[in-house]
Amino acid sequence: MRDVAVLALPGALPMEVGMPFQVLQSRTAEHYRLTLCGRSPGPVPTAGGFPVVAQAGLEAVVAADTVIVPAYDDIDQPPADDVLDALRTAHARGARVVSICVGAFALAAAGLLDGRRATTHWAYTDRLAARYPLVRVDPDVLFVDEGDVLTSAGVASGIDACLHLLRTDLGAAVANHVARAIVAAPHRDGGQAQFIARTTPPDAASTLAGTRAWALDHLHEPLTVADLARHASMSQRTLARAFAAETGASPLRWLTAARVDRARELLERTDWSTDRVAQECGLGTAANMRLHFHRLVGVSPSDYRRTFVGRSSPV
């Protein structure tokens, strides 16, 4: 059981406050214990014109395994000193600290982003960089995972960041199960561009929804970009433009990421050899799978499997 403190600052954006509860707790409650926190227990005003009620104060932030700071409206004023102290103390004792959207300003004010790469909503990246010059602001990504500190861009990318936490903690199978349940895109790479037409899930009404769903059902086959174009009844050039608009990635990059994601699920759920996993997800050989797996996941397939041996399957 992981303790997660969601810190609602005055003027918090209600949607961002609710995201961690919806993603992390609604279907994986046996793994996470979430607490809504404020400077003290009680009502916290939100940007929506209604309060949310904090269950605990900053003592729960200090004690948490993960601290999530959603967006709040008054980013021109640093949070109160006791809030900044709580964030620093939590991080110093080993907590993972996460921001959603302009919640990054609170992390920066606490000094937790100094010398690190970070992001926030694209409309505020210049302001973050100007105010906190020690932060290496990346305006072009959905989220940045620095291990013990994770920052995400605006609004919908907060869902991507929360799904990334699930994927990191519990594996791809659990994260994909939750993504399907909340009708979210199963996996959007943190390096994907922010300012794009947003991805829709495969069962939604989008130009390439049917083709992407078909591809996911045929990953074990030697699919090519030409195959995708034929299924979509498009030229390869038109397909590339449509993929960029809907997913922020090229068809080949999307296909490779989908295959690696399928490999993660098979490594978690089966005892198949790496050669068989590579064949079943369309990556061909174990060597080719290791190459793409290490590039996208950061570890080898065998190390990944050892990490998730014994983890619970999704409910």
N, C-alpha and C positions, 0 to 999 in steps of 0.2 A: 504494500500500500504506500503510495507516494503522496505526501502532503503538498497541495498546491494552494498558494495564497494569491487570489486575484485582488489587486489593490486598486480600489476605485477612488480616484482623486476628485476633488470638487470640480463639477462641470464635466464629469465622465460621459463618454458617448455610450448610450445604453446598448446599442448593437454590439459594440466591441466588448463591453462588460459581459454580455451573455455568451459570446462565442466560446470561451474556454469551457463553460458549463455544458453547452450543447455538444461540443466535440469530444471533450475528455471524459465527461461523466455520464452522459445519457445512456451509453451502451457499454461502457467499460468501468462501471462504478466499483467493481471489485479491485481495480488497480489504482484508482485515484480518489483522494478525499479532498474536495475543493472547498475553500472557505472564502467568502466575500469579506474583504477587509477594508477598513478606513483608518483614519488617524485614531479613531476610537469607535467602539460599537455604536450603532445607531444610524439615523438617516444621513445619506450623502446626496447632495443635490446633483442632478445630471443636466446635460445639455438638452435633454428632451423635455424639460419642464416639470419632471416628477422625480422624487427621490428613490434611491435604492437603499435598502437597509443592510448595513454592514453587520455581519455576525461577530466580528472580532476586530481588535485594534492592531497596532503595529507589532505587538508581541507575537502574533501569528505570522506576520511577514518574516520576522527575524528567525522563527523556528522552522519555516517551510523548506521543503526540498526544491521546489520550483516557485518562483515569484513571477506573476504576469502583471504588467502594467498596461491597461488599455488606454486608448486615446482620451484626452481631456481637452477642454476648450481654451484654457488660459495658459498657453505655452509661453507667452511673453514674460510670465513671472515664474521663477523656479519654485518647485514645491517647498513646503515648510522644512525647516532644518531637521526636525525629528523624522520626517519621511525620508529625507536623503540619508540620514544616519542609519535608518532601518534597512534601506536598500544596500548600503555599504556593508553593514554588519552581516546581513543574510549572505551576500556574495562572499565575504571573507570567510565565513564558516562553511562554504562549499555549495551554496544553493545555486541553481541555474536561474538566471534572471532573463526575462523575456519581455519585449515591448510589442504592442500592436499599434501600428500607425504612428501618431505623434507622441505616443507614450515614450518614444525614444528620447524625447527632450528631458524627461525625468531621469532616465538612465545617464544621459550625458551630464546633467547637472550634478549627479552624484559622483561623476568622474569614472563611471564604469565603462565608458566607451573610449576613453583616452587611449590613443595608439592602436585602436581597433578599427576594422572595417565595419560599417553599419549602414542601415538604410532607414527611411521613413517614407511617408506619403510623398509622391513626386512633387507636389505643389509646395512642399516645405523643406526639400533637401538643401536648397541654397541657404535658407535661413539657419538650418541646423549646422551647416558647414561654416557659416560666417560667425555664429555665436560660439561654436565649440571647435576651434581650428585644430585641436589635437585629434579630432575624430576623422577618420578616413571615410567620408560619406560616399556611398555608391548610389546614384540616383536611378539606376537602370535595372534593379533586380526586385524580385518579390519578397525575398527575405535573405538574411545573412546569418549563418550559424557559425559562431566562433567557439563552440563547445560549451562554455559556461555562460555565455551571453548570446542571446538570439534577438535580432531586431527584424521587424517585418514592415512592409509598406502599408498602403492604405486599405481599409475596409476589407474587401474580399480576401486579400492576401493574409489577413489574420487567420482565416480559416485554413489556408495553406500552411501557415506556420504551426497551428495547433495539430493539423494532421501530420506534419513533419515530426512534432514531438511524439505523437503516437507511434509513428514509424520507427523513430529512434529507440523508444522505450520498449515497444511491444512487437515490432516487426511489421512487414508490409501487409501480411494477411489481415491483421487486426485493423490497420489504418485503412485498407481498401474496403473492408466490411463497413466501417463507420462512414466512410465517404459515400458509399452507395446508400446507406440508410438516411443520410442527410442531403442526398441528391447534390453532391459536390463532385468536382473533378477528382478522380482518385489520386492523381499525382501530378503536381506542377512543380517543376524544378525551381529551386530558389533562385537560380541564375536567369530565369526567364524574365523578359522585359516587363516592366510595370505597365506602361502606358499603351495598352493594346485593347482590342475588343476582347472581352472576357471569354474564357473557355466555358463551354456548356457541356454537361454530362452527355454520354453517348446516347441516352434515350430521350434527349431533348430535341426540339425542332431546330436544327441547325443544318447548314449546307452539307457538312461532312459527318453528321451524326451517324448515319447508316454505314458509311465507309469505315469510320473508326471502330464502330461496334463489330463490323465484319472482320476487320483486321485483328481485333483482340481475340476473336474466336478462331483465328487461323495463324496465330503466331508460330506454331510449330512448322508451318510451311515456309518455303524459301520466298517469302514475299519481297517484292521490289517496289520502288516508287512507281514504276510503270503499271504494276498490278493495281496499286491504289488508284491511280489515275483512271484505269479502265473501269474499275468498280464505280468510281464517282462520275463516270462519263465526262471527264475533263481532259484537257491537255495537261501534260506534266507542268507546264509553266503556270497555268491557271490553278492547278492543284497546289502548287507551292505558295501562291498568293493567298489562297483560301486557308491553307494550314497556318500560315503566318498570322492571318487575321483572327482565326478561331483559337489557336493554341499558343501563339507566340513562338513557334518552333517550325523548322523545316520538316517535311514528311519523313525524311530519313532519321533526323534526330528524334522525332516523336516515336517512330517505330523502334529505334534502338532502346529508348528509355522504357517503352512498354515491354520489350523483351527482357530487359534487366529487371523490371518490376516483377514480371512473371517468374523469373529465376529466383528472386528473393522469396516469393511465396513457396516455390517448390523446395528450396533449401530449408525453409522453416518447417514444412509440413511432411516431407518425405525423407527417406534415407537413401534416395537414389544417388548414384555416382555423379560426379560433376560432368562427365561425358554425357550421361543420359539427360541431365538437367539442361545442358547446353543444346542438345538436340530438340528437346520438348519445347523450349522457348524460342527456337529458331536462330540461336547464335552459333550453331554448327559444331564447333569444337570447344573443348574445355579451355584451350589456350585463348581462343577468341573471347570466350565468356569472361575469363579472368581479366583480359585487357579492358573490356567495356565495363565490367563490374567495378574494377578498381578505379576507373576514371569517374564513374557516376556515384559510387557508394563510398569510396575511399578506403575500402579494405578488400581482401581477397574473398572469394566465395567460401573457402574453408573456414576462415576466421569469422565470417558473418554467420555461418551455420553454428559454430561453437557458441556464439553470443546468444543465439535464440533457441538452443536446445532446451526443451522443458518448458518453454513459455506457453501460456494458455492460448487455446484457439478462441476465435471470436464467438460470442454467444449467438 
